[in-house]
Amino acid sequence: WAEHGEIRLGEARFDARTGELRTLGNLPVTGPLPELWRAPTDNDEGRGRIDYTFEDPQSMLDAPVPSRISSADRWRAMGLDRLERRVVDVHTSADGLVVHYRSAAAASHLALDTHLRYRLTDEGLACAVTISPIGEWTGTWPRVGLRFHVPAAAQRARWHGLGPGESYSDMTAGVFLGVFDLAGDEMRSRPIRPQESGHRSEVRWLEVSW
């Protein structure tokens, strides 16, 4: 039900105008919001002879001329580092709440539609997400997911997936599938050049504790 600018669904409270989750029980949160961008890694910024976007990297090992166009260059050209989000619709449904966002960069014909459908289950609040491209997108996206902010005091993460270390596509030989538990500071590496870090693949579930 809605009252005083907010929508309540069980112990969850949403902003009635933006559809953003504000509190979950007594926990202040922000999001979840669609996110396609992340800080590029050294490999993303690479402008060598191997093109990871449109070619099989193995077929380019003997290429005589570097491509000189990095994945990160292409992402910026598509405006993925400057997407702006607007609220299309927020409405309650028979069993919960539906939120519709559209994201796009200025002066771009490319866009992204995101629908979030919230409902209560016996286990708590569930959210089904659909992210759909609009326009003639080419190449890859740096990520497809949701940005969700929790209080900075979060101490530990426990998950079922690849671990315990980072598991980027070129690092999966050094990890295995299991249930892992790490302190928040142990989740990320500290590369010399600031870049995205801490990725875990094939995650089935995640628990964050304080």
KARA-V524869 format. One line per field, one symbol per residue. burial: b if it has 16 or more other C-alpha atoms within 10 Angstrom, else e. A space follows every 50 residues. Layout:
BEGIN
burial->???
END
This chain:
BEGIN
burial->eeeeebbbbeebbbbbebbbbbbbeeeebbbbbbbbbbebbeebebbebb bbeeeeeeebeeeeeeeebbbbebbeebbbbebebeeeebebeeebbbbb bbbbbeeeebbbbbbbbbbbeeeeeeeeeebeeeeeeeeebbeeeeeeee eeeeebbbbbbbbbbbbeeeeeeebeeebebeebeebeeeeeeeeebeeb beeeeeeeee
END
